């Protein structure tokens, strides 16, 4: 009678995601050659939309006249 495996088979590791400076340079060159441009972003500026909600808190039950 064959023995049951006690563990799942090990998964193969994915190849390392390593870029060389030459490959990055080549990709950048092709990007620019295709008519695209690189934008300069000031330090401290984020391209991500803010997830915070602007909440205005009202204190008291004052009603506006009008």
Secondary structure, 3 states (H helix, E strand, C coil): CCCCCCCCCCCCCCCCCCCCHHHHHHHHHHHHHCCCCCCCCCCCCCCCCCCCCCCCCCCCCCCCCC
